[in-house]
Amino acid sequence: MTHDLTANKNNAIDFYRTAYAGDPASAVKQYVGDNYIQHNPLVGDGKQAFIDYFTEMAHDYPDKSIEFVRTIAQDDLVALHTHQTWPGDEHYVTMDFFRFDENGKIVEHWDAIQEIPKQAKNENGMY
């Protein structure tokens, strides 16, 4: 099975951007396959749990923003490396991994998040 890596990368970004901007139902409708497996322990499994989580987040934190720093695709996986800014001047590095099905739809998600400290013991930065 050959995946369209460029399309999958673009779809992962558009999916995340749409959900993050406050329209998770549209994101799921357009970019998610029949089943959606969630590995983030703070989000329930399945499409509706994803919609509920991002709807609540958009309501509670309307001024958050996201920047997509890099995107990597291999086989049926896409990795997004992002910079999120939240109210209170909180900054986070996130790494999200999406698995795509044979139809180019997202069917599984993993992520890791780390707060960017105000001071670091090196000058390499988080990106």
Stockholm file with secondary structure:
# STOCKHOLM 1.0

chainA/1-127         MTHDLTANKNNAIDFYRTAYAGDPASAVKQYVGDNYIQHNPLVGDGKQAFIDYFTEMAHDYPDKSIEFVRTIAQDDLVALHTHQTWPGDEHYVTMDFFRFDENGKIVEHWDAIQEIPKQAKNENGMY
#=GR chainA/1-127 SS CCCCHHHHHHHHHHHHHHHHTTCHHHHHHHHEEEEEEECCTTSCSSHHHHHHHHHHHHHHCTTCEEEEEEEEEETTEEEEEEEEEETTTEEEEEEEEEEECTTSCEEEEEEEEEECCSSCSSSSCCC
#=GC SS_cons         CCCCHHHHHHHHHHHHHHHHTTCHHHHHHHHEEEEEEECCTTSCSSHHHHHHHHHHHHHHCTTCEEEEEEEEEETTEEEEEEEEEETTTEEEEEEEEEEECTTSCEEEEEEEEEECCSSCSSSSCCC
//
